[in-house]
Amino acid sequence: MNTALEIVLPGRVEPNGLQVTRRDLPAPGPRQALVRVEASGVSFAEQQMRRGKYYDQPAFPFVPGYDLVGTVIEVGAEVDPALIGRRVAALTKTGGWSSLVVLDAAELVRVPGELDPAEAETFVVNGITAWQMLYRTASVRPGQTILVHGANGGVGSTLVQLARAAGVHVIGTASARNAAAVQALGATWIDYRGDVAEQVRALAPNGVDAVFDHVGGPGIVDSFRLLAPGGTLVSYGTASTKNDEGNSRLPVLRLFARLLWWNALPNKRSAHFFNIWAGKRNATRFHNRIIEDLGAVFDLAAAGTLRAQVAARIPLTEAARAMELAESGTVTGKVVLVP
């Protein structure tokens, strides 16, 4: 029997309400693997979950942790023993904030040996999200111009790097504090506290080819209006409503309705809501895409084309401090929990 140290989210609590517990784990069953976790991220999803506002989060209490990187230490029946000792990544949605996890072996993605676990972790959910939004949703091409809101964040900084590597010009919003970091990634920085639409039009008078918007709220209207003919809006969150009271699903449903309305208009522009879990009903196809897309991101990272944006490495037992830092808005990149 293996004993895992876990961080439990007991209910709608402040970060200091997270609980450090221990739990015995069964041995991996058929087609499963036991993974010793070496890094798990603190993303916007966990920030919303602690408020009870993530769209389809499980009932309290549960262990957060949207993604992880670790090493396989034991496998069950019908799993190749050669997997033992291999560093892998996994998209978990919940459960990653633990020292040990049991996962389906078929869902694990191999991590190149050149990558440090914490650095690799920053590319899991962020890398899959950025890659799929760029290439599977917006079909961005070299020479185009895109607008990335929150270009200093986990997903935003990965979007910027992937786009620049593909020969795409990037305009990125961030605070003045993070201007230098955004520019270092290769984007043209604009201040999100100013008139974003005016600043973007000065740089791209004919509009941009794609906008990646995690903010939602009233500002989504400007995001759509800034599109050039044939342009694509990719919405992937409603960060502006994170502190709103009431039903957590309403902001998302309102956003869906607005996107559907825009797509019904004869305006030669398209609007999409990106959900990383879309297509999960076809499990084989879903996991094959995850393995393919994350593998492509890892290859770019191993080659040095992408630089990991690790905001901080904080011990798992100090998850409360990690959550506070991630929510502070003062960091570039991703806060990572480590053993």
SULTA-V516670 format. One record per backbone hydrogen bond with DSSP energy under -0.5 kcal/mol. CO is the residue of the C=O (numbers start at 1). NH is the residue of the N-H. Records with the same first field share a line. If there is no record, write none. Layout:
# SULTA-V516670
CO = NH / NH
This chain:
# SULTA-V516670
2 = 4 / 25
4 = 6 / 23
5 = 99
6 = 8 / 21
7 = 64
8 = 10 / 19
9 = 61 / 62
11 = 13
14 = 17
15 = 18
19 = 8 / 21
21 = 6
23 = 4
25 = 2
29 = 32
31 = 105 / 106
32 = 76
33 = 35 / 103
34 = 73 / 74
35 = 37 / 101
36 = 71
39 = 69
40 = 337
41 = 43
42 = 335
43 = 47
44 = 48
45 = 49
46 = 50
48 = 51 / 53
49 = 52
50 = 13
54 = 57
62 = 9 / 64
63 = 95
64 = 97
65 = 96
66 = 92 / 93
67 = 41
68 = 90
69 = 38 / 39
70 = 88
71 = 36
72 = 85
74 = 34
76 = 79
77 = 31
80 = 83
81 = 84
83 = 86
86 = 72
87 = 111
88 = 70
89 = 109
90 = 68 / 92
92 = 94
96 = 98
97 = 7
99 = 37
101 = 35 / 103
103 = 33
104 = 107
105 = 108
109 = 89
112 = 115
116 = 120
117 = 121
118 = 122
120 = 123
121 = 124
124 = 128
125 = 129
126 = 130
127 = 131
128 = 132
129 = 133
130 = 134
131 = 135 / 136
132 = 136 / 137
133 = 138
134 = 140
141 = 144
144 = 169
145 = 209 / 210
146 = 171
147 = 149 / 212
148 = 151 / 173
150 = 153
152 = 333
153 = 157
154 = 158
155 = 159
156 = 160
157 = 161
158 = 162
159 = 163
160 = 164
161 = 165
162 = 166
163 = 166 / 168
164 = 167
167 = 143
169 = 146
170 = 172 / 188
171 = 148
172 = 190
173 = 151
174 = 192
175 = 178
176 = 179
178 = 182
179 = 183
180 = 184
181 = 185
182 = 185 / 187
183 = 186
187 = 189
188 = 172
190 = 174 / 192
191 = 194
194 = 196
195 = 199
196 = 200
197 = 201
198 = 202
199 = 203
200 = 204
204 = 207
208 = 228
209 = 232
210 = 147
211 = 213 / 234
212 = 149 / 214
213 = 236 / 237
214 = 239
215 = 240
216 = 219
217 = 220
218 = 221
219 = 223
220 = 224
221 = 225
222 = 226
224 = 227
226 = 208
228 = 231
231 = 270
232 = 211 / 234
233 = 235 / 272
234 = 213
235 = 274
238 = 241
239 = 242
241 = 244
247 = 250 / 251
249 = 253
250 = 254
251 = 255
252 = 256
253 = 257
254 = 258
255 = 259
256 = 260
257 = 261
258 = 262
259 = 263
260 = 264
261 = 264 / 265
262 = 265
265 = 267
268 = 230
270 = 233
272 = 235 / 274
273 = 275
275 = 278
277 = 280
279 = 282
281 = 283
282 = 286
283 = 287
284 = 288
285 = 289
286 = 290
287 = 291
288 = 292
289 = 293
290 = 294
291 = 295
292 = 296
293 = 297
294 = 298
295 = 299
296 = 300
297 = 301
298 = 302
299 = 303
300 = 305 / 306
301 = 304
306 = 308
308 = 310
309 = 311 / 334
312 = 314 / 336
314 = 338
315 = 318
316 = 319
318 = 322
319 = 323
320 = 324
321 = 325
322 = 326
323 = 327
324 = 328
325 = 328 / 330
326 = 329
331 = 333
334 = 311 / 312
335 = 42
336 = 314
337 = 40
338 = 316
